[in-house]
Amino acid sequence: MLTTHDFRSLADRIEIEALGGEFTDAVMMRDFDRLAALFADDGVLRIPDAGIELAGRAEFQTGMRRMQDAWDYFVQHTHPGVIEIDGDTASGRAHICEFGRLRNGSSHLNYAIYHDRYRRTAEGWRFTERVYEIRYLDNSPLAGSPPGENGLGVDVSAVHLHG
């Protein structure tokens, strides 16, 4: 039989995992207010390989906007990793695949890990720290493009929509 503690632990894990999904969705939708709200007031985002450190919600919101404005297009996928809960704090990892083209014309494909720390707040679980570690990087030109740049890439006139 599940205890109240078991249900609390399950709910915590679901909420923490959802936090990672919210982060990726907010990045993809360029929703910088929502993105900043996913961090505790004293939260920090670190991308050591790029020399980036954003501390606090206000800095995070403007810094993420600047970083996203550098991209012509950008796609990020998050895959859940581990979560270890210790009362009102937790740590975990999320596995990332992202690609895109910067406005300067260079391409970027990488696989990375977010090393995360979380804290339970009055608003729910929030990031206190996200450290981005790139494990694989490919700067070869990407073969594709966003829809509309070169059409859909599909001859839709050949598609039959009715019987």
Backbone as a ProteinNet text record, in pm:
[ID]
protein_1_A
[PRIMARY]
MLTTHDFRSLADRIEIEALGGEFTDAVMMRDFDRLAALFADDGVLRIPDAGIELAGRAEFQTGMRRMQDAWDYFVQHTHPGVIEIDGDTASGRAHICEFGRLRNGSSHLNYAIYHDRYRRTAEGWRFTERVYEIRYLDNSPLAGSPPGENGLGVDVSAVHLHG
[TERTIARY]
83.8	0	88.2	52.1	127.4	96.8	202.3	186.6	178.6	147.8	145.5	283.9	389.2	526.2	551.2	502	518.8	450.7	328.9	256.9	329	381	454.1	579.7	652.1	772.9	741.7	634.5	591.5	553.5	475.7	434	555.7	653	774.9	848.3	864.2	934.4	862.9	732.8	655.7	671.5	663.2	674.7	815	918.2	1055.5	1078.4	1030	1046	970.7	853.5	775	847.8	925.7	1002.5	1098.6	1165.4	1254.1	1179.1	1059.6	976.6	931.4	897	857.1	972.1	1093.6	1211.3	1227.4	1226.6	1243.7	1131.6	1008.1	895.8	908.2	945.3	960	1071.7	1182.1	1290.4	1239.7	1174.6	1126.7	1021	939.2	833.6	880.1	1007.6	1066.2	982.1	938.7	857.8	951.2	1015.2	1121	1068.1	944	884.5	865.3	810	787.5	921.7	1017.5	1150.1	1212.4	1209	1265.1	1191.2	1059.8	979.1	1009.3	1076.1	1110.9	1230.2	1296.9	1413.2	1376.9	1440.6	1429.3	1488.2	1450.8	1499.9	1652.4	1719	1865.6	1922.5	1841.1	1882.8	1991.7	2070.2	2183.7	2180.8	2206.6	2227.6	2372.8	2443.7	2584.8	2605.7	2674.1	2717.9	2867.9	2946.6	3090.2	3163.4	3129.4	3199.1	3182.8	3075.6	3051.1	3083.7	3128.9	3160	3037.5	2923	2797.4	2756.8	2722.2	2662.8	2556.5	2433.3	2321.5	2271.3	2268.5	2227.8	2107.5	2005.3	1884.8	1787.3	1660.4	1555.3	1568.2	1597.2	1604	1717.1	1834.8	1948.1	1922.1	1856.8	1828.3	1735.2	1631.3	1533.6	1597.5	1675.1	1737.1	1850.1	1926	2034.7	1984.8	1876.2	1820.2	1763.7	1705.5	1655	1771.2	1881.4	1999.8	2052.7	2060.6	2111.7	2019.5	1888.6	1794.9	1790.5	1812.3	1813.9	1932	2032.4	2148	2116.5	2003.9	1969.9	1874.4	1900.5	1807.2	1692.8	1729.3	1633.3	1704.9	1628.2	1684.5	1582.6	1626.8	1540.1	1611	1541.1	1596.9	1501.5	1558.6	1482.2	1542.8	1457.9	1503.3	1456	1547.2	1515.1	1544.6	1447.3	1466.3	1582.6	1649	1756.4	1717.9	1808.3	1783.1	1739.8	1669.5	1629.6	1652.5	1722.3	1743.4	1687.5	1587.3	1517.3	1566.2	1590.3	1631.3	1550.8	1430.2	1343.1	1296.1	1332.9	1290.2	1394.5	1497.3	1595.3	1610.8	1664.2	1684.8	1795.1	1845.6	1941.4	1904.1	1951.6	1918.5	1993.1	1965.1	2023.7	1915.3	1931.9	1847.3	1940.2	1904.6	1987.2	1927	2011.8	1968.6	2025.1	1941.9	1986.7	1934.3	2021.8	1975.8	2053.4	1985.9	2050	1986.9	2058.1	2005.4	2112.1	2070.5	2162.3	2164.5	2284	2300.2	2282.1	2249.3	2228.6	2356.3	2471.6	2596.6	2618.7	2523.4	2530.2	2590.7	2652.9	2711.6	2603.4	2629	2534.8	2585.3	2494.4	2527.2	2439.1	2501.2	2431.5	2508.4	2439.3	2510	2421	2488.6	2427.1	2491	2408.4	2458.6	2381.1	2428.7	2362.6	2343.2	2223.9	2201.6	2220.3	2310.5	2327.5	2246.5	2140.8	2043.5	2041.2	2005.1	1970.4	1835.4	1751.4	1614.8	1585.4	1485.8	1438	1286.7	1221.1	1076.8	1053.5	967.8	935.5	784.2	737.9	593.3	523.5	596.7	539.5	557.7	618.8	648	797.9	837.8	980.4	1034.6	1155.7	1222.4	1370	1428.3	1571.9	1645.6	1748.1	1840.9	1971.3	1997.5	2116.7	2097.1	2136.1	2144.4	2282.4	2358.8	2492.6	2491.2	2522.6	2514.8	2651	2656.9	2781.5	2765.1	2836.7	2831.1	2914.9	2855	2924.7	2964.7	2892.3	2923.4	2884.1	2970.3	2943.6	2981.2	2892	2916.7	2876.2	2971	2943.8	2937	2918.7	2903.4	2776	2773.6	2650.4	2533.2	2421.3	2301	2240.9	2192	2136	1995.4	1923.1	1783.9	1768.3	1642.3	1608.6	1468.9	1431.6	1296	1194.5	1071.7	968.9	950.4	928.7	908.9	1034.7	1150.8	1276.3	1299.3	1270.9	1283.3	1154.8	1041.6	914.9	901.1	805.9	787	882.4	942.4	1027.4	946.9	816.2	725.6	641.7	624.2	537.8	393.5	329.5	193.5	91.4	127.1	31.1	8.5	101.9	87.9	9.4	-21.4	-91.9	-241.3	-308.8	-453.5	-521.3	-602.6	-666.3	-803	-863.1	-996.3	-992.2	-1061.7	-1085.7	-1028.1
-119	0	125.2	220.1	345	434.6	495.4	586.2	730.4	820.7	963	1006.4	955.4	986.2	940.7	820.8	769.6	861.5	905.9	995.9	1129.8	1181.5	1309.3	1296.4	1186.9	1163	1151.7	1082.2	1068.9	1204.7	1281.1	1414.6	1504.4	1497.6	1577.7	1541.6	1414.1	1369.3	1416.6	1407.6	1451.4	1601.5	1678.1	1823.4	1864.7	1798.6	1831.6	1795.9	1679.4	1640.8	1737.5	1781.5	1877.1	2011.2	2046.4	2170.8	2172	2058.7	2047.8	2062.1	2001.6	2015.5	2159	2225.7	2367.2	2453.9	2422.6	2498.3	2488.3	2365.8	2346.5	2413.4	2399.5	2461.6	2613.6	2671	2816.9	2865.9	2789.9	2826.7	2822.1	2711.2	2694.2	2799.4	2840.5	2938.6	3081.8	3095.2	3226.2	3302.5	3229.9	3285.8	3314.6	3431	3462	3490.9	3540.3	3559.2	3423.4	3328	3193.8	3127.8	3144.4	3086.4	3136.7	3265.9	3323.7	3274.7	3255.4	3211.4	3067.2	2990.7	2851.9	2844.5	2958.8	2964.4	3030.1	2984.5	3053.2	3193.3	3284.9	3422.9	3430	3337.6	3337	3230.4	3180.2	3074.6	3119	3021.1	3048.1	2949.8	3001.7	2919.3	2937.5	2825.4	2831.5	2748.1	2808.2	2736.9	2760.1	2680.2	2704.9	2710	2621.9	2619.1	2748.9	2823.3	2950.3	3070.6	3044.5	3154.5	3231.2	3163.1	3229.5	3191.8	3291.5	3270.4	3377.1	3333.4	3424.5	3396.7	3499.7	3483.2	3571.3	3512.6	3586.6	3596	3606.6	3605	3717.4	3838.8	3953.1	3935.5	3896.8	3875.9	3757.9	3657.5	3538.6	3572.2	3646.9	3681	3759.5	3862.4	3941.9	3864.6	3786.7	3707.7	3600.6	3532.7	3429.8	3493	3609.2	3679.7	3711.9	3763.9	3793	3666.3	3556.8	3431.7	3380.7	3383.4	3333.9	3424.7	3554.3	3646.2	3620.2	3548.2	3516.8	3406.1	3336.3	3221.3	3260.1	3207.6	3215.4	3117.3	2996	2898.7	2809.1	2751.4	2674.7	2570.9	2446.5	2337.6	2266.6	2244.6	2173	2061.2	1943	1829.2	1790	1766.5	1725.4	1583.9	1505.1	1367.9	1356.9	1310.3	1304.9	1214.7	1254.3	1174.2	1130.5	1144.1	1101.9	1220.8	1190.3	1290.7	1229.9	1302.3	1260	1367.7	1331	1426.5	1411.1	1526.6	1529.1	1638.9	1603.5	1700.6	1806.3	1932.5	2044.2	2084.2	2001.8	2024.2	1895.3	1909	1791.2	1822.9	1717.1	1733.3	1634	1661.4	1571.1	1607.9	1531.7	1556.7	1542.8	1619.7	1608.5	1599.6	1516.9	1495.5	1575.8	1645.7	1745.1	1712.7	1732.5	1736.7	1868	1945.8	2070.8	2101.1	2173.3	2214.4	2343.5	2409.6	2532.6	2602.7	2716.4	2799.1	2937.2	2985.5	3119.5	3222.8	3344.6	3451.1	3481.1	3444.4	3465.5	3356.9	3261.5	3157.3	3026.6	3023.1	2898.2	2805.8	2676.5	2574.9	2513.3	2447.3	2394.5	2272.6	2159.4	2038.9	1987.7	1963.2	1906.9	1817.3	1734.1	1652.3	1696.5	1719.4	1777.7	1724.1	1761.9	1726.7	1854.8	1873.3	1975.7	1908.1	1961.9	1918.4	2018	1969.6	2057.6	2045.3	2156.9	2160.1	2230.5	2180.4	2230.1	2261.6	2349.2	2379.8	2395.1	2340.3	2359.5	2501.4	2574.8	2711.8	2721.8	2838.1	2860	2843	2865.9	2849.7	2709	2620.5	2484.9	2468.6	2357.6	2331.7	2429.7	2480.6	2573.2	2533.4	2570.5	2551.1	2647.8	2598.4	2688.5	2695.5	2591.3	2592.3	2495.8	2541.5	2456.4	2478	2371.3	2378.8	2292.5	2353.1	2289.8	2234.3	2104	2037.2	1973.4	2024.5	1968	1840.9	1733.2	1605.7	1576.6	1635.8	1617.4	1745.8	1793	1916.8	1899.1	1939.7	1935	2070	2140.7	2271.2	2263.1	2141.1	2124.6	2195.3	2247.7	2311.3	2212.7	2256.5	2173.4	2168.8	2052.7	2035.4	2094.1	2099.3	2144	2292.1	2333.4	2473.1	2476.4	2587.8	2597.6	2603.3	2554.6	2563.5	2707.9	2725.5	2859.1	2915.7	2875.2	2926.1	2868.5	2740.7	2673	2596.6	2653.3	2582	2479.2	2389.8	2285.3	2169.1	2159.9	2046.5	1926.7	1946.4	1841.3	1900.2	1826.4	1871	1844.7	1943.7	1924.3	1917.3	1961.4	1951.5	1804.7	1717.4	1575.2	1498.7	1563.5	1497.4	1505.1	1391	1385.9	1387.4	1488.9	1503.2	1435.2	1407.3	1346.5	1215.5	1117	985	947.7
0	0	0	-85.1	-93.8	25.3	77.1	190.5	140.4	230.4	197.1	149.5	211.9	170.9	27.5	-8.8	-145	-246.2	-213.9	-304.1	-317.4	-206.2	-208.4	-295.6	-279	-356.2	-504.9	-536.2	-675.7	-734.6	-658.5	-704.6	-724.6	-632.9	-646.6	-775.3	-802	-922.8	-1049.5	-1049.8	-1166.4	-1186.8	-1077.5	-1088.8	-1133.6	-1081.8	-1121.5	-1267.6	-1309.3	-1449.5	-1541.4	-1498.8	-1577.2	-1588.2	-1486.9	-1489.1	-1607.9	-1633.6	-1748.7	-1879.6	-1887.9	-2007.6	-2028.1	-1919.7	-1926.5	-1976.2	-1929	-1972	-2123.5	-2175.4	-2320.2	-2397.8	-2351.4	-2421.6	-2420.3	-2306.9	-2298	-2390.3	-2399.8	-2491.7	-2635.2	-2671.5	-2809.1	-2846.7	-2751.2	-2776.8	-2752.1	-2711.1	-2682.1	-2578.4	-2476.4	-2368.2	-2250	-2253.4	-2158.2	-2018.2	-2006.6	-1873.7	-1806.1	-1878.9	-1823.4	-1792	-1879.7	-1860	-1729.6	-1708.8	-1586.5	-1463.1	-1472.1	-1358.2	-1317.6	-1401.5	-1367.9	-1273.2	-1251.2	-1164.1	-1031.8	-925.1	-796.7	-814.1	-726	-737.2	-745.3	-676.9	-676.3	-769.9	-862.2	-953.4	-1049.1	-1096.1	-1184.8	-1301.3	-1421.3	-1540.5	-1581.8	-1596.1	-1635.6	-1761.7	-1859.3	-1979.3	-1987.5	-1913.7	-1902.2	-2036.3	-2130.5	-2259.2	-2337.1	-2310.5	-2379.7	-2291.6	-2167.2	-2076	-2030.7	-2023.7	-1987.3	-1845.8	-1767.4	-1636.4	-1616.8	-1598.4	-1573.4	-1432.6	-1348.3	-1209	-1179.2	-1120.7	-1084.4	-1199.9	-1165.7	-1268.8	-1369.7	-1323.9	-1416.5	-1516.5	-1469	-1558.2	-1651	-1595.3	-1674.2	-1791.1	-1762.9	-1866.9	-1981.2	-1951.1	-2057.4	-2125.9	-2049.3	-2106.7	-2202.4	-2165.8	-2253.9	-2381.3	-2369.2	-2487.7	-2582.7	-2528.5	-2610.3	-2677	-2600.5	-2657.1	-2767.7	-2746.9	-2847.6	-2970.3	-2951.5	-3065.3	-3159.8	-3112.4	-3196.7	-3298.4	-3278.4	-3363.9	-3475.3	-3594.8	-3705.7	-3678.2	-3637.3	-3585.1	-3486.4	-3394.9	-3283.9	-3240.6	-3223	-3176.5	-3062.3	-2952.8	-2837.4	-2797.6	-2773.5	-2721.3	-2587.5	-2489.2	-2356.8	-2329.4	-2275.9	-2235.7	-2086.5	-2008.8	-1864	-1824.8	-1718.9	-1661.5	-1521.5	-1427.2	-1290	-1205.5	-1097	-998.3	-860.8	-774.5	-636.6	-545.6	-467.2	-380.6	-237.6	-172.6	-32.8	36.5	80.3	145.2	48.1	74.6	-9.4	-113.3	-130	-235.1	-314.2	-433.6	-518.3	-618.5	-679.5	-787.6	-896.4	-1016.5	-1126.2	-1252.3	-1355.2	-1486.4	-1591.9	-1698.5	-1817.2	-1936.9	-2032.6	-2151.1	-2266.2	-2338.8	-2437	-2574.8	-2675.4	-2813.8	-2869.4	-2930.1	-2989.3	-3115.9	-3204.1	-3328.1	-3375.1	-3463.2	-3520	-3601.5	-3654.1	-3731.4	-3669.1	-3642.8	-3588.7	-3700	-3662.6	-3761.6	-3840.8	-3786.6	-3860.5	-3966.1	-3978.1	-4080.2	-4034	-3916.7	-3868.2	-3813.4	-3823.1	-3775.2	-3646.6	-3576.5	-3445	-3418.4	-3388.3	-3343.6	-3223.6	-3112.3	-2997.8	-2914.8	-2838.8	-2735.1	-2605	-2504.1	-2380.7	-2260.7	-2144.5	-2018.8	-1938.9	-1884.6	-1783.1	-1648.3	-1567.8	-1428.8	-1346.1	-1284	-1220.3	-1068.9	-1006.2	-864.1	-855.5	-765.6	-753.3	-606.4	-586	-451.1	-455.4	-353.8	-338.9	-288.7	-357.5	-318.3	-300.5	-261.6	-248.4	-383	-493.6	-629.2	-683.2	-605.6	-651.8	-671.8	-730.4	-754	-857.2	-830.9	-921.4	-934.5	-1046.9	-1063.8	-972.8	-905.1	-836.7	-914.8	-994.8	-1078.1	-1194.7	-1314	-1432.8	-1492	-1502.2	-1560.9	-1685.9	-1797.1	-1929.4	-1967.6	-1990	-2028.3	-2165.5	-2263.9	-2399.1	-2402.8	-2453.8	-2467	-2611.5	-2707.1	-2849.7	-2920.9	-3010	-3082.5	-3228.5	-3316.6	-3461.1	-3518.2	-3576.7	-3637.8	-3789.9	-3843.8	-3988.3	-4033.7	-4154.2	-4203.1	-4200.8	-4148	-4145.2	-4285.5	-4323.8	-4458.2	-4470.5	-4361.2	-4366.6	-4340.7	-4335.3	-4308	-4248.3	-4186.8	-4134.5	-4248.5	-4227.2	-4331.2	-4375.4	-4503.5	-4557.3	-4619	-4565.5	-4621.2	-4760.4	-4778	-4907.5	-4937.9	-4901.7	-4916.9	-4806.5	-4820.1	-4720.3	-4740.5	-4856.9	-4886	-4933.1	-4951.8	-4997.4	-5109	-5214.6	-5324.3	-5283	-5219.7	-5170	-5281.7	-5402.5	-5513.2	-5552.4	-5516.5	-5549.4	-5441.9	-5330.6	-5221.2	-5248.6	-5243.5	-5263.1	-5127.2	-5104.7	-4974.5	-4969.7	-5082.3	-5082.7	-5160.8	-5104.3	-5155.7	-5280.6
[MASK]
+++++++++++++++++++++++++++++++++++++++++++++++++++++++++++++++++++++++++++++++++++++++++++++++++++++++++++++++++++++++++++++++++++++++++++++++++++++++++++++++++++

